[in-house]
Amino acid sequence: MLAQALVPAVIGAAIDTGIIDRDRRTLLLWGGAVLGLGVVQATAGILRDRCTLTTRLGASYRTMQLITRQTATLGATLPKRVAKGEIVNAGVADIDRIGEALAGTARGSGAVVAIAAIAAIMLDASWRLGAVVLAGVPLMVWAVALLIRPLHRRQEWLREHQAELTGRAVDIVSGLRVLRGIGGEEVFAERYRADSQRLRGAGVALARVDALFGAVKVLLPGLLTCVVVWLGARYVADGRIGAGQLVAFYGYAVYLVDPLRRLTDAAGQLTRGHVAAHRVTDFLALTPELSSGTGLPQPHTGQPHTAGRDRLPSGGPLADPDSGLAVAAGRFTAVACASPADAATLADRLGRYTDSAVTWQEAPLADLPLEEVRRRILVATNDDLLFAGPLGDELDPAGPRPGSREPLERALDTASARDIVEALPDGLNTVIAASGRDLSGGQQQRLRLVRALMADPEVLVLVEPTSAVDAHTEARVARGLGTHRAGRTTVVFTTSPILLDRADHVVYVESAKAVAQGTHGELLDDPRYRAVVAREEDAL
């Protein structure tokens, strides 16, 4: 932009010393200077655009990496602290605005340099005209700044409500099947329509300010051009400056529109980028609710653990002192809760998705490394999602076993999901949609169970794993689950008598307390347990 800013001065000198003085040699020299400036401008412009693109994409994708890493770091804290729509907007809109803001600094800084060079040249030729430029540019920047503040506020308000509305849309889509079942689809659609219209109105109001901002960016440089040309023409008539200098001043007055426009564009991009960066940094500042411990329990032999500080000894009971729930190692334990909320609460405690006094192998879970707890204890719920991609890769997170898919075939049989795979056009190679939305609720549930079995954790906690399947399928799952998990600890939160009857041990929980335990047959003598299970039996 500096090379471009020097072109009017060179042309003016060529007119005064070459054309008016009829000096061909001087004219050729100044013509060569114009050509040289053009080459420099073209070369530097190409490099600037390449660097600008690298900066924009680098900023966008690095921000996305940070957002993705923070999402994984927050883990179970994420849905408690951040709406889904906020993450969607950050990953779609905010990263682009941050990239554009950093990319705009190249042209914005170039505009500052060009304006400074033009002002210096004009001050040297005519201090009065130079003073007009030096006074006019800050006035224009000040006028633009007055508009940037309300633009900033409106953009921030619109950004917040876009995130809120996006989150609501995500919730509606994910719960569409339920909404249709209860007849609430139209009610939620009408609410969404009303909210989206309010947001549209806010967007129109923002567009008015933005349009005024754009008009000012054109009007103010135009006024400055008129003033400079008018004064310059008078100075030529008075003999204060030459004709070539007037041409140069006119060229500067016209050219100033471009650097000033770039400067104001950069200011707008920085404003939008600031709003986006503020929300991204707020998200990155969140900390997980759970801290990772550093201790390791001792094995049951009473000897010090020597297997390495990064591994826990195998086996051992899992117990929750607050509720009285105790899960023996290597057994299939079913937990029947009078309230579904108790099942969710206890599952979170056993998997350490919330702080509690739960112990594993007589050591508090809170004192153990969180990564190791996640590796050893898996909590699978019906809120878990299936990811887009080939079904075989989705069901086997560790990747295909060398030479055989026998473990996956066995897990499919245990979850009674082989018929799902056989019905797909390409079997396990079929690409499924995100969240498994092209599968029914029962199919998704069985495939989630396959994935949990393939993870093969030491402790598997399942929350209502058969609530969306028919009784015959549930019976097949119940028969195979205990055999598949033989020797491994399995905890199933359920009120289904089919699963309860297959469990080695059953615990009945009421008001978040374990009030009875035994086999399913023994607990049927307890009227409280029988009342909860009877509802399932009546449904069958």
Secondary structure as the mmCIF struct_conf table of DSSP 4:
data_model
#
loop_
_struct_conf.conf_type_id
_struct_conf.id
_struct_conf.beg_label_comp_id
_struct_conf.beg_label_asym_id
_struct_conf.beg_label_seq_id
_struct_conf.end_label_comp_id
_struct_conf.end_label_asym_id
_struct_conf.end_label_seq_id
HELX_RH_AL_P HELX_RH_AL_P1 LEU A 2 ALA A 14
HELX_RH_PI_P HELX_RH_PI_P1 ILE A 15 ILE A 19
TURN_TY1_P TURN_TY1_P1 ILE A 20 ARG A 22
HELX_RH_AL_P HELX_RH_AL_P2 ARG A 24 LEU A 74
HELX_RH_3T_P HELX_RH_3T_P1 GLY A 75 THR A 77
HELX_RH_AL_P HELX_RH_AL_P3 LEU A 78 ARG A 81
BEND BEND1 VAL A 82 VAL A 82
HELX_RH_AL_P HELX_RH_AL_P4 LYS A 84 ASN A 89
HELX_RH_PI_P HELX_RH_PI_P2 ALA A 90 ASP A 94
HELX_RH_AL_P HELX_RH_AL_P5 ILE A 95 ALA A 125
HELX_RH_AL_P HELX_RH_AL_P6 TRP A 127 SER A 174
TURN_TY1_P TURN_TY1_P2 GLY A 175 GLY A 175
HELX_RH_AL_P HELX_RH_AL_P7 LEU A 176 ILE A 182
TURN_TY1_P TURN_TY1_P3 GLY A 183 GLY A 183
HELX_RH_AL_P HELX_RH_AL_P8 GLU A 185 ASP A 238
TURN_TY1_P TURN_TY1_P4 GLY A 239 GLY A 239
BEND BEND2 ARG A 240 ILE A 241
HELX_RH_AL_P HELX_RH_AL_P9 ALA A 243 TYR A 255
TURN_TY1_P TURN_TY1_P5 LEU A 256 LEU A 256
HELX_RH_AL_P HELX_RH_AL_P10 VAL A 257 LEU A 284
TURN_TY1_P TURN_TY1_P6 ALA A 285 ALA A 285
BEND BEND3 GLU A 289 LEU A 290
HELX_LH_PP_P HELX_LH_PP_P1 SER A 291 SER A 292
HELX_LH_PP_P HELX_LH_PP_P2 PRO A 297 PRO A 299
TURN_TY1_P TURN_TY1_P7 HIS A 300 THR A 301
BEND BEND4 GLY A 302 GLN A 303
HELX_LH_PP_P HELX_LH_PP_P3 PRO A 304 HIS A 305
BEND BEND5 ALA A 307 ALA A 307
TURN_TY1_P TURN_TY1_P8 ARG A 309 ASP A 310
HELX_LH_PP_P HELX_LH_PP_P4 LEU A 312 PRO A 313
BEND BEND6 SER A 314 SER A 314
STRN STRN1 LEU A 318 ASP A 320
TURN_TY1_P TURN_TY1_P9 PRO A 321 GLY A 324
STRN STRN2 LEU A 325 VAL A 327
TURN_TY1_P TURN_TY1_P10 ALA A 329 GLY A 330
BEND BEND7 ARG A 331 ARG A 331
STRN STRN3 PHE A 332 CYS A 337
BEND BEND8 ALA A 338 SER A 339
HELX_RH_AL_P HELX_RH_AL_P11 PRO A 340 LEU A 350
TURN_TY1_P TURN_TY1_P11 GLY A 351 ARG A 352
BEND BEND9 TYR A 353 THR A 354
STRN STRN4 THR A 359 TRP A 360
TURN_TY1_P TURN_TY1_P12 GLN A 361 GLU A 362
STRN STRN5 ALA A 363 PRO A 364
HELX_RH_3T_P HELX_RH_3T_P2 LEU A 365 ASP A 367
BEND BEND10 LEU A 368 LEU A 368
HELX_RH_AL_P HELX_RH_AL_P12 LEU A 370 ARG A 376
STRN STRN6 ILE A 377 ALA A 380
TURN_TY1_P TURN_TY1_P13 ASN A 382 ASP A 383
HELX_LH_PP_P HELX_LH_PP_P5 LEU A 386 PHE A 387
BEND BEND11 ALA A 388 ALA A 388
STRN STRN7 GLY A 389 PRO A 390
HELX_RH_AL_P HELX_RH_AL_P13 LEU A 391 LEU A 395
TURN_TY1_P TURN_TY1_P14 PRO A 397 ALA A 398
HELX_LH_PP_P HELX_LH_PP_P6 PRO A 400 ARG A 401
TURN_TY1_P TURN_TY1_P15 PRO A 402 GLY A 403
HELX_RH_AL_P HELX_RH_AL_P14 GLU A 406 THR A 414
TURN_TY1_P TURN_TY1_P16 ALA A 415 SER A 416
HELX_RH_AL_P HELX_RH_AL_P15 ARG A 418 ALA A 423
BEND BEND12 LEU A 424 LEU A 424
TURN_TY1_P TURN_TY1_P17 PRO A 425 ASP A 426
HELX_RH_3T_P HELX_RH_3T_P3 GLY A 427 ASN A 429
HELX_LH_PP_P HELX_LH_PP_P7 THR A 430 THR A 430
STRN STRN8 VAL A 431 ILE A 432
HELX_LH_PP_P HELX_LH_PP_P8 ALA A 433 ALA A 433
HELX_RH_3T_P HELX_RH_3T_P4 ALA A 434 GLY A 436
TURN_TY1_P TURN_TY1_P18 ARG A 437 ASP A 438
BEND BEND13 LEU A 439 LEU A 439
HELX_RH_AL_P HELX_RH_AL_P16 GLY A 441 ALA A 455
BEND BEND14 GLU A 458 GLU A 458
STRN STRN9 VAL A 459 VAL A 463
BEND BEND15 GLU A 464 GLU A 464
TURN_TY1_P TURN_TY1_P19 PRO A 465 ALA A 468
BEND BEND16 VAL A 469 VAL A 469
HELX_RH_AL_P HELX_RH_AL_P17 ALA A 471 HIS A 484
TURN_TY1_P TURN_TY1_P20 ARG A 485 GLY A 487
BEND BEND17 ARG A 488 ARG A 488
STRN STRN10 THR A 489 PHE A 493
HELX_RH_AL_P HELX_RH_AL_P18 PRO A 497 ARG A 502
BEND BEND18 ASP A 504 ASP A 504
STRN STRN11 HIS A 505 GLU A 510
TURN_TY1_P TURN_TY1_P21 SER A 511 ALA A 512
STRN STRN12 LYS A 513 GLY A 518
HELX_RH_AL_P HELX_RH_AL_P19 HIS A 520 LEU A 523
TURN_TY1_P TURN_TY1_P22 LEU A 524 ASP A 525
BEND BEND19 ASP A 526 ASP A 526
HELX_RH_AL_P HELX_RH_AL_P20 PRO A 527 ALA A 539
#
